[in-house]
């Protein structure tokens, strides 16, 4: 088997790093596969169809070059490259407007408003009540990963928020949910439609810390409850209904909020090349390698 693990020539932030790549490559190699690390944006010709499977591992420069990546993805679709995740999953995950579709399907989602042209009066309505513990709005690009381009604003910073939204183009605005500060963020990694493993991590947006880790303080989370399980399966089922093909692996990111009826609020779904925290989960890394080879052989 010849497997390509796709990364980027350079990441959008110099402190970003792909800790999953080496351990996954080692697992694939131990099973007899030949593994090559290839950049999607390297400029040199690549015979993509010569690979039995092309795994999108860390093509994160796509978030700063979305049109180029869209063209690359379309070309791989046209030439029949066996792409993991499949192209329809990648395309859906490249635009956070899927959050509205999941909310419409009944998934408990952090309130998310699409802003095409920022209107001051409308934005004032979206801010939490002034007496809230952290009455701020978070603005995110519709195409981003690792909180790239995400910024938090107070009411007093409304002019700055409007300027940021103009710079982003279409964007998503969400109220800051303070439950994340007390209970952390939950990331649930799936494999072939089933839960593989889960982690919690610290909040990305912290006052006075302009440089953010890609995923701060990840820790294995063995505490999924029956209620969590119901919400996760509800989310995945709604997501799967939007897709043609079964994803190999996605990561569903929630705020753990015991005060909400669901106990979890979906922040976003990482569908393109989700970080899976494989060094923390050697058995699950082995399962992922087996799943990649199974798809390569299909």
NORTAPE-V327398 format. One record per backbone hydrogen bond with DSSP energy under -1.0 kcal/mol. NH is the residue of the N-H (numbers start at 1). CO is the residue of the C=O. E is the energy in kcal/mol with one decimal. If there is no record, write none. Layout:
NH_CO_E + NH_CO_E
//
This chain:
3_34_-3.0 + 4_53_-2.3 + 5_36_-2.7 + 6_55_-3.3 + 7_38_-2.6 + 16_13_-1.6 + 24_20_-2.4 + 25_21_-2.7 + 26_22_-2.1 + 27_23_-1.9 + 28_24_-2.5 + 29_25_-2.6 + 30_26_-2.3 + 32_29_-2.1 + 33_28_-2.1 + 34_1_-3.4 + 36_3_-2.4 + 38_5_-2.2 + 40_7_-2.0 + 48_46_-1.7 + 50_47_-1.9 + 51_48_-1.5 + 52_2_-2.4 + 53_2_-1.1 + 54_82_-2.9 + 55_4_-3.3 + 56_84_-3.4 + 57_6_-1.5 + 57_55_-1.1 + 58_6_-3.0 + 60_58_-1.1 + 62_59_-2.1 + 63_60_-1.5 + 64_61_-1.4 + 69_65_-2.3 + 70_66_-2.4 + 71_67_-1.9 + 72_68_-2.3 + 73_69_-3.0 + 74_70_-2.3 + 75_71_-2.2 + 76_72_-2.0 + 77_73_-2.1 + 78_74_-2.4 + 79_75_-2.2 + 81_76_-1.7 + 83_81_-1.4 + 84_54_-2.8 + 90_86_-2.1 + 91_87_-2.7 + 92_88_-2.0 + 93_89_-2.4 + 95_92_-1.3 + 96_142_-3.2 + 98_95_-1.5 + 99_96_-2.0 + 102_98_-2.3 + 103_99_-2.5 + 104_100_-2.3 + 105_101_-1.0 + 106_103_-1.7 + 107_102_-2.3 + 110_266_-2.5 + 113_173_-2.4 + 115_171_-3.1 + 123_119_-2.6 + 124_120_-2.2 + 125_121_-1.5 + 132_129_-2.5 + 136_134_-2.5 + 137_153_-2.4 + 138_174_-3.5 + 139_151_-2.7 + 140_172_-2.9 + 142_170_-1.2 + 148_145_-1.7 + 150_147_-2.0 + 151_139_-1.9 + 153_137_-2.8 + 157_154_-1.0 + 158_155_-1.7 + 161_157_-2.4 + 162_158_-2.6 + 163_159_-2.1 + 164_160_-2.5 + 165_161_-2.6 + 166_162_-2.3 + 167_163_-2.0 + 168_164_-2.1 + 169_165_-1.7 + 171_115_-2.0 + 172_140_-3.0 + 173_113_-2.3 + 174_138_-2.6 + 176_136_-2.2 + 180_177_-1.8 + 181_178_-1.3 + 183_179_-2.8 + 184_180_-1.8 + 185_201_-2.6 + 186_254_-2.7 + 187_199_-3.0 + 188_252_-2.6 + 189_197_-2.8 + 190_250_-2.8 + 191_194_-2.9 + 192_248_-3.0 + 194_191_-1.7 + 196_189_-3.2 + 197_189_-1.4 + 199_187_-2.4 + 200_219_-2.5 + 201_185_-2.0 + 202_216_-2.3 + 209_206_-1.9 + 219_200_-2.4 + 221_198_-2.7 + 229_225_-2.7 + 230_226_-2.0 + 231_227_-2.0 + 232_228_-2.8 + 233_229_-2.4 + 234_230_-2.3 + 235_231_-2.7 + 236_232_-2.7 + 237_233_-2.5 + 238_234_-2.1 + 239_235_-2.4 + 240_236_-3.2 + 241_237_-1.6 + 242_239_-1.6 + 243_240_-1.5 + 251_270_-2.0 + 252_188_-2.8 + 253_268_-2.6 + 254_186_-3.2 + 255_265_-2.9 + 256_184_-1.4 + 257_263_-2.1 + 260_257_-1.9 + 265_255_-1.9 + 266_108_-3.0 + 267_253_-3.1 + 268_253_-1.4 + 270_251_-3.3 + 280_277_-1.5 + 281_278_-1.6 + 285_281_-2.1 + 286_282_-1.9 + 287_283_-1.9 + 288_284_-2.2 + 289_285_-2.3 + 290_286_-2.2 + 291_287_-2.2 + 292_288_-2.5 + 293_289_-2.2 + 294_290_-2.2 + 295_291_-2.1 + 296_292_-2.3 + 297_293_-1.8
//
